Structures are given as structure tokens and as C-alpha cells.
């Protein structure tokens, strides 16, 4: 299972729409979709702490904003894709913490992929310039 994080709901919506017809089992979650039903769907599909009889495999990919970067156990996933890098490095650590749970190891290896903007996008956002300075 894969978790794709983005800072922006518009990006999550774009990615969700782009992938929904590929039959990949994609679930999208932003603060706009914050309902108890959606939270239970996420828990059933991505939380390994749930009893096996309550776990489901309806979704293999979760596309989410940082609305889900705290307070969720998503350790049935072994991969995180940071579609964009937040300026605050603590956010990246929180995102990774969703699948890297202490005393609840599910995988021997976790895979973390960080995407940075193209040169055109970098000229607008300065992510490559700003982010490393905040990581020091």
C-alpha cells in the first residue's frame, strides 16, 4: 500500500482524478472529506493495529493532505510519496511517522520518495532553496 502526501487539496483532487480510472483502488482524503465514515475507511484499509477481521483491502493508495499527517496509524502501507515538500521539515517527519510506528513494525524496509518541482516550478516556489536551509 502507498500513501501519497501533498500540501494542497487541489493537488490531491488532481491526483485522485488522474488515478481513479486506473483501477488502482485510490482513496482521497483532505480536510474537506473529514467525516467519521471516511476516517473509518482509512483505518480499515491502512491501520495494521485494527483486528484482522475488521481490516479491508478496498484501497491500495491513499492520497491525502497533511490533514492526515498526525493522529493516524497507516502502517499497512510501506511506501510514502511526498508529492510536494513542505517548507517545515517537521511535516515530513510527521508524514513518515504515519507508517513508521514504534513497536509496530510491519515491513523490513520502508520506502520514502520525495518529489521536488521542475525548474519552472522551482522558480516560483524556491522549494529546493528554502527546504534545505530549514533542515539544518
N, CA, C and O of each residue as an XYZ file, in Angstrom:
544
protein
N       0.839     -1.178      0.000
C       0.000      0.000      0.000
C       0.883      1.239      0.000
O       2.016      1.218      0.482
N       0.342      2.313     -0.548
C       1.101      3.547     -0.755
C       0.306      4.730     -0.210
O      -0.907      4.820     -0.394
N       1.020      5.639      0.469
C       0.432      6.898      0.910
C       1.088      8.008      0.099
O       2.314      8.107      0.064
N       0.282      8.841     -0.551
C       0.782      9.997     -1.292
C       0.350     11.237     -0.520
O      -0.842     11.494     -0.357
N       1.329     12.003     -0.048
C       1.035     13.233      0.680
C       1.247     14.440     -0.213
O       2.187     14.487     -1.006
N       0.360     15.414     -0.073
C       0.508     16.703     -0.717
C       0.015     17.771      0.249
O      -0.828     17.500      1.105
N       0.532     18.964      0.114
C       0.104     20.051      0.995
C      -1.250     20.626      0.584
O      -1.951     21.218      1.406
N      -1.612     20.455     -0.664
C      -2.752     21.189     -1.196
C      -3.906     20.283     -1.615
O      -3.702     19.261     -2.271
N      -5.110     20.668     -1.230
C      -6.309     19.911     -1.594
C      -6.480     19.867     -3.112
O      -6.901     18.846     -3.655
N      -6.160     20.956     -3.798
C      -6.276     20.973     -5.262
C      -5.379     19.908     -5.897
O      -5.769     19.253     -6.863
N      -4.187     19.744     -5.349
C      -3.273     18.722     -5.864
C      -3.813     17.330     -5.572
O      -3.757     16.451     -6.431
N      -4.333     17.123     -4.369
C      -4.932     15.826     -4.015
C      -6.096     15.511     -4.946
O      -6.237     14.376     -5.401
N      -6.923     16.501     -5.228
C      -8.054     16.304     -6.139
C      -7.563     15.952     -7.542
O      -8.102     15.055     -8.190
N      -6.542     16.661     -8.001
C      -5.969     16.391     -9.322
C      -5.434     14.957     -9.402
O      -5.738     14.226    -10.345
N      -4.640     14.565     -8.409
C      -4.067     13.217     -8.409
C      -5.149     12.149     -8.302
O      -5.085     11.121     -8.978
N      -6.135     12.394     -7.456
C      -7.230     11.437     -7.308
C      -7.977     11.229     -8.610
O      -8.291     10.098     -8.982
N      -8.259     12.321     -9.300
C      -8.951     12.244    -10.589
C      -8.078     11.549    -11.634
O      -8.571     10.740    -12.420
N      -6.786     11.863    -11.639
C      -5.874     11.272    -12.624
C      -5.742      9.760    -12.449
O      -5.540      9.039    -13.427
N      -5.854      9.278    -11.217
C      -5.634      7.853    -10.948
C      -6.907      7.027    -10.790
O      -6.846      5.798    -10.797
N      -8.050      7.679    -10.648
C      -9.270      6.938    -10.316
C      -9.699      5.943    -11.389
O     -10.304      4.921    -11.066
N      -9.406      6.212    -12.631
C      -9.835      5.317    -13.711
C      -8.841      4.200    -14.001
O      -9.072      3.377    -14.887
N      -7.739      4.166    -13.259
C      -6.715      3.143    -13.493
C      -6.944      1.887    -12.674
O      -6.099      0.992    -12.662
N      -8.082      1.810    -11.984
C      -8.447      0.612    -11.226
C      -7.388      0.237    -10.185
O      -7.083     -0.941     -9.996
N      -6.832      1.251     -9.514
C      -5.766      1.031     -8.543
C      -6.265      0.996     -7.104
O      -5.490      0.693     -6.197
N      -7.511      1.292     -6.879
C      -8.016      1.353     -5.518
C      -7.494      2.584     -4.805
O      -6.732      2.476     -3.844
N      -7.904      3.761     -5.275
C      -7.413      5.034     -4.749
C      -8.464      5.675     -3.853
O      -9.635      5.771     -4.221
N      -8.035      6.112     -2.676
C      -8.906      6.847     -1.754
C      -8.268      8.203     -1.504
O      -7.072      8.285     -1.222
N      -9.054      9.268     -1.605
C      -8.556     10.632     -1.422
C      -9.109     11.199     -0.127
O     -10.280     11.010      0.202
N      -8.236     11.906      0.615
C      -8.661     12.498      1.882
C      -8.022     13.873      2.061
O      -6.800     14.016      2.067
N      -8.878     14.871      2.204
C      -8.447     16.223      2.559
C      -9.312     16.661      3.734
O     -10.208     15.925      4.149
N      -9.061     17.827      4.263
C      -9.879     18.292      5.392
C     -11.351     18.406      4.993
O     -12.234     18.307      5.844
N     -11.611     18.609      3.724
C     -12.987     18.691      3.233
C     -13.716     17.346      3.349
O     -14.936     17.307      3.511
N     -12.957     16.245      3.265
C     -13.547     14.904      3.370
C     -13.474     14.343      4.791
O     -13.654     13.142      4.990
N     -13.214     15.192      5.767
C     -13.053     14.732      7.159
C     -14.407     14.352      7.760
O     -15.093     15.186      8.352
N     -14.771     13.104      7.602
C     -16.004     12.585      8.203
C     -15.664     11.297      8.937
O     -14.639     10.673      8.663
N     -16.511     10.903      9.857
C     -16.247      9.666     10.602
C     -16.256      8.457      9.665
O     -15.501      7.507      9.874
N     -17.094      8.486      8.649
C     -17.133      7.384      7.681
C     -15.810      7.272      6.930
O     -15.270      6.176      6.783
N     -15.287      8.398      6.457
C     -14.015      8.377      5.728
C     -12.852      7.989      6.635
O     -11.938      7.282      6.210
N     -12.885      8.445      7.873
C     -11.830      8.074      8.820
C     -11.851      6.570      9.078
O     -10.795      5.946      9.178
N     -13.030      5.991      9.185
C     -13.141      4.537      9.377
C     -12.671      3.773      8.144
O     -12.048      2.718      8.263
N     -12.969      4.303      6.961
C     -12.498      3.680      5.718
C     -10.977      3.651      5.687
O     -10.375      2.638      5.333
N     -10.363      4.760      6.057
C      -8.897      4.828      6.101
C      -8.359      3.840      7.122
O      -7.420      3.094      6.843
N      -8.949      3.838      8.287
C      -8.497      2.938      9.351
C      -8.601      1.471      8.905
O      -7.665      0.694      9.098
N      -9.720      1.104      8.321
C      -9.932     -0.288      7.899
C      -8.953     -0.717      6.810
O      -8.588     -1.890      6.730
N      -8.534      0.211      5.987
C      -7.666     -0.125      4.858
C      -6.177      0.083      5.107
O      -5.351     -0.502      4.406
N      -5.819      0.907      6.095
C      -4.409      1.266      6.255
C      -3.847      1.092      7.666
O      -2.635      1.208      7.841
N      -4.661      0.822      8.667
C      -4.193      0.688     10.052
C      -3.990     -0.785     10.399
O      -4.953     -1.543     10.509
N      -2.732     -1.182     10.569
C      -2.421     -2.582     10.897
C      -2.772     -2.925     12.338
O      -2.786     -4.099     12.706
N      -3.055     -1.923     13.156
C      -3.425     -2.170     14.542
C      -4.858     -2.640     14.702
O      -5.254     -3.095     15.774
N      -5.627     -2.529     13.643
C      -7.014     -2.982     13.660
C      -7.038     -4.509     13.621
O      -6.219     -5.124     12.938
N      -7.955     -5.111     14.334
C      -8.060     -6.574     14.319
C      -8.264     -7.048     12.881
O      -8.989     -6.416     12.112
N      -7.624     -8.161     12.521
C      -7.678     -8.642     11.130
C      -9.091     -8.770     10.561
O      -9.301     -8.498      9.379
N     -10.049     -9.174     11.368
C     -11.409     -9.341     10.843
C     -12.055     -8.009     10.435
O     -13.051     -7.997      9.711
N     -11.485     -6.885     10.903
C     -12.024     -5.572     10.550
C     -11.210     -4.878      9.458
O     -11.607     -3.826      8.957
N     -10.079     -5.464      9.095
C      -9.254     -4.877      8.046
C      -9.866     -5.163      6.675
O     -10.481     -6.205      6.448
N      -9.674     -4.199      5.772
C     -10.196     -4.327      4.411
C      -9.084     -4.027      3.418
O      -8.049     -3.461      3.770
N      -9.315     -4.410      2.195
C      -8.363     -4.129      1.120
C      -9.055     -3.480     -0.073
O      -8.764     -3.800     -1.226
N      -9.963     -2.576      0.218
C     -10.665     -1.862     -0.850
C      -9.746     -0.863     -1.551
O      -9.911     -0.583     -2.739
N      -8.775     -0.327     -0.805
C      -7.908      0.726     -1.333
C      -6.446      0.363     -1.125
O      -6.050     -0.111     -0.060
N      -5.654      0.597     -2.163
C      -4.211      0.346     -2.107
C      -3.417      1.643     -2.027
O      -2.265      1.648     -1.592
N      -4.036      2.740     -2.447
C      -3.364      4.042     -2.472
C      -4.230      5.051     -1.734
O      -5.432      5.159     -1.979
N      -3.603      5.783     -0.830
C      -4.267      6.879     -0.132
C      -3.585      8.168     -0.548
O      -2.382      8.336     -0.343
N      -4.352      9.076     -1.130
C      -3.851     10.405     -1.478
C      -4.421     11.355     -0.443
O      -5.638     11.457     -0.288
N      -3.539     12.055      0.269
C      -4.014     12.861      1.390
C      -3.201     14.134      1.560
O      -2.028     14.208      1.195
N      -3.861     15.121      2.123
C      -3.161     16.329      2.540
C      -2.627     16.100      3.950
O      -2.803     15.025      4.525
N      -1.987     17.101      4.489
C      -1.462     16.988      5.847
C      -2.565     16.955      6.894
O      -2.276     16.898      8.089
N      -3.812     16.988      6.473
C      -4.934     16.793      7.399
C      -4.833     15.422      8.058
O      -5.437     15.186      9.104
N      -4.079     14.533      7.453
C      -3.942     13.174      7.989
C      -2.520     12.889      8.488
O      -2.202     11.746      8.817
N      -1.676     13.900      8.547
C      -0.276     13.662      8.919
C      -0.067     13.484     10.420
O       1.037     13.149     10.850
N      -1.092     13.698     11.213
C      -0.995     13.480     12.660
C      -2.199     12.681     13.137
O      -3.318     12.884     12.667
N      -1.957     11.769     14.079
C      -3.049     11.053     14.724
C      -3.593      9.843     13.988
O      -4.597      9.267     14.409
N      -2.958      9.450     12.909
C      -3.408      8.280     12.152
C      -2.297      7.248     12.102
O      -1.125      7.594     11.955
N      -2.662      5.994     12.223
C      -1.738      4.887     12.006
C      -2.021      4.327     10.617
O      -3.110      3.819     10.351
N      -1.050      4.426      9.754
C      -1.221      3.987      8.363
C      -0.179      2.934      8.009
O       0.256      2.850      6.861
N       0.220      2.133      8.986
C       1.369      1.254      8.819
C       1.092     -0.048      8.075
O       1.941     -0.940      8.084
N      -0.055     -0.186      7.437
C      -0.225     -1.257      6.448
C       0.394     -0.836      5.124
O       0.521     -1.642      4.203
N       0.774      0.425      5.036
C       1.483      0.931      3.856
C       2.978      0.881      4.139
O       3.411      1.121      5.266
N       3.749      0.574      3.130
C       5.197      0.532      3.267
C       5.902      1.595      2.454
O       7.132      1.652      2.418
N       5.111      2.446      1.797
C       5.685      3.475      0.927
C       4.967      4.796      1.136
O       3.740      4.849      1.222
N       5.752      5.859      1.214
C       5.211      7.221      1.228
C       5.806      7.967      0.051
O       7.007      7.897     -0.207
N       4.952      8.676     -0.653
C       5.399      9.587     -1.702
C       5.044     10.991     -1.237
O       3.870     11.316     -1.062
N       6.058     11.817     -1.039
C       5.839     13.229     -0.731
C       5.786     13.949     -2.070
O       6.815     14.317     -2.638
N       4.570     14.142     -2.563
C       4.385     14.720     -3.889
C       4.933     16.136     -3.940
O       5.433     16.584     -4.972
N       4.835     16.828     -2.831
C       5.488     18.121     -2.687
C       6.122     18.158     -1.300
O       5.671     17.473     -0.382
N       7.150     18.947     -1.160
C       7.880     19.020      0.100
C       7.450     20.280      0.841
O       7.594     21.385      0.319
N       6.923     20.121      2.056
C       6.547     21.307      2.826
C       7.787     22.090      3.260
O       8.873     21.526      3.391
N       7.616     23.378      3.479
C       8.728     24.205      3.929
C       9.164     23.818      5.336
O      10.328     23.995      5.696
N       8.242     23.293      6.132
C       8.535     22.898      7.504
C       8.948     21.421      7.528
O       8.117     20.558      7.248
N      10.201     21.108      7.853
C      10.658     19.716      7.829
C       9.934     18.822      8.834
O       9.891     17.605      8.653
N       9.375     19.396      9.870
C       8.625     18.606     10.851
C       7.444     17.913     10.188
O       7.073     16.807     10.580
N       6.858     18.548      9.198
C       5.733     17.943      8.470
C       6.152     16.648      7.779
O       5.405     15.669      7.786
N       7.332     16.639      7.188
C       7.819     15.429      6.519
C       8.026     14.325      7.553
O       7.679     13.170      7.307
N       8.582     14.671      8.694
C       8.793     13.696      9.767
C       7.452     13.138     10.238
O       7.328     11.935     10.470
N       6.450     14.003     10.379
C       5.116     13.543     10.785
C       4.512     12.624      9.732
O       3.887     11.620     10.073
N       4.689     12.953      8.474
C       4.172     12.106      7.397
C       4.790     10.712      7.472
O       4.083      9.707      7.411
N       6.101     10.664      7.605
C       6.800      9.372      7.675
C       6.365      8.596      8.910
O       6.261      7.370      8.879
N       6.115      9.311      9.986
C       5.677      8.672     11.222
C       4.351      7.943     11.106
O       4.039      7.110     11.957
N       3.566      8.228     10.088
C       2.285      7.535      9.904
C       2.507      6.064      9.560
O       1.680      5.221      9.907
N       3.618      5.738      8.880
C       3.866      4.330      8.533
C       5.003      3.728      9.351
O       5.147      2.506      9.398
N       5.801      4.555      9.985
C       6.929      4.082     10.787
C       6.535      4.148     12.260
O       6.934      5.063     12.981
N       5.755      3.177     12.693
C       5.217      3.162     14.052
C       6.153      2.418     14.994
O       6.605      1.315     14.687
N       6.437      3.015     16.124
C       7.299      2.393     17.131
C       6.614      1.136     17.664
O       5.427      1.155     17.991
N       7.368      0.055     17.746
C       6.892     -1.244     18.258
C       5.775     -1.866     17.417
O       5.100     -2.786     17.879
N       5.574     -1.385     16.208
C       4.539     -1.949     15.336
C       5.107     -2.142     13.933
O       4.494     -1.740     12.944
N       6.265     -2.752     13.860
C       6.958     -2.922     12.586
C       6.194     -3.893     11.686
O       5.903     -5.023     12.078
N       5.879     -3.439     10.491
C       5.152     -4.261      9.525
C       6.048     -4.692      8.356
O       5.816     -5.735      7.745
N       7.067     -3.887      8.052
C       7.922     -4.135      6.893
C       9.385     -4.061      7.307
O       9.742     -3.312      8.216
N      10.224     -4.835      6.641
C      11.662     -4.742      6.893
C      12.224     -3.428      6.372
O      13.148     -2.861      6.955
N      11.660     -2.951      5.270
C      12.102     -1.688      4.684
C      10.887     -0.823      4.392
O       9.838     -1.317      3.977
N      11.044      0.465      4.613
C      10.037      1.447      4.221
C      10.636      2.269      3.085
O      11.839      2.528      3.062
N       9.798      2.670      2.155
C      10.258      3.440      1.010
C       9.639      4.827      1.060
O       8.420      4.978      1.138
N      10.504      5.841      1.013
C      10.077      7.231      1.072
C      10.600      7.920     -0.185
O      11.804      7.921     -0.442
N       9.700      8.501     -0.961
C      10.074      9.207     -2.181
C       9.677     10.667     -2.030
O       8.537     10.977     -1.684
N      10.622     11.560     -2.290
C      10.373     12.996     -2.207
C      10.486     13.599     -3.598
O      11.506     13.447     -4.269
N       9.447     14.273     -4.020
C       9.443     14.916     -5.326
C       9.637     16.410     -5.155
O       9.047     17.033     -4.273
N      10.468     16.970     -6.007
C      10.734     18.399     -5.993
C      10.224     18.993     -7.300
O      10.095     18.279     -8.295
N       9.934     20.285     -7.309
C       9.385     20.907     -8.517
C      10.387     20.925     -9.675
O      11.599     20.834     -9.480
N       9.841     21.044    -10.872
C      10.675     21.222    -12.061
C      11.361     22.577    -11.956
O      11.083     23.346    -11.035
N      12.242     22.868    -12.879
C      12.930     24.161    -12.851
C      11.949     25.324    -12.925
O      12.143     26.348    -12.270
N      10.898     25.164    -13.722
C       9.891     26.227    -13.829
C       9.166     26.396    -12.495
O       8.986     27.516    -12.017
N       8.751     25.280    -11.900
C       8.083     25.347    -10.600
C       9.007     25.859     -9.515
O       8.576     26.594     -8.627
N      10.271     25.477     -9.578
C      11.256     25.929     -8.593
C      11.421     27.440     -8.640
O      11.588     28.080     -7.602
N      11.375     28.013     -9.834
C      11.486     29.465     -9.961
C      10.348     30.158     -9.212
O      10.524     31.256     -8.685
N       9.187     29.515     -9.168
C       8.030     30.086     -8.472
C       8.060     29.825     -6.972
O       7.756     30.718     -6.182
N       8.424     28.607     -6.571
C       8.287     28.218     -5.162
C       9.570     28.298     -4.351
O       9.513     28.464     -3.133
N      10.717     28.186     -4.992
C      12.030     28.173     -4.338
C      12.135     27.049     -3.304
O      12.854     27.188     -2.315
N      11.429     25.941     -3.522
C      11.428     24.823     -2.579
C      12.826     24.270     -2.352
O      13.223     24.042     -1.209
N      13.573     24.055     -3.423
C      14.919     23.489     -3.281
C      15.836     24.434     -2.506
O      16.729     23.993     -1.783
N      15.607     25.718     -2.662
C      16.431     26.704     -1.975
C      16.039     26.823     -0.502
O      16.910     26.887      0.366
N      14.757     26.851     -0.217
C      14.277     27.085      1.147
C      14.347     25.830      1.999
O      14.827     25.890      3.130
N      13.881     24.696      1.490
C      13.786     23.476      2.301
C      15.106     23.050      2.932
O      15.132     22.801      4.137
N      16.208     22.953      2.181
C      17.452     22.508      2.825
C      17.901     23.418      3.963
O      18.450     22.942      4.956
N      17.672     24.720      3.827
C      18.092     25.632      4.892
C      17.284     25.405      6.161
O      17.777     25.671      7.257
N      16.076     24.929      6.038
C      15.247     24.653      7.212
C      15.582     23.313      7.840
O      15.225     23.061      8.991
N      16.261     22.457      7.104
C      16.596     21.124      7.605
C      17.877     21.138      8.429
O      18.214     20.133      9.055
N      18.579     22.226      8.441
C      19.852     22.279      9.183
C      19.621     22.508     10.644
O      20.577     22.580     11.416
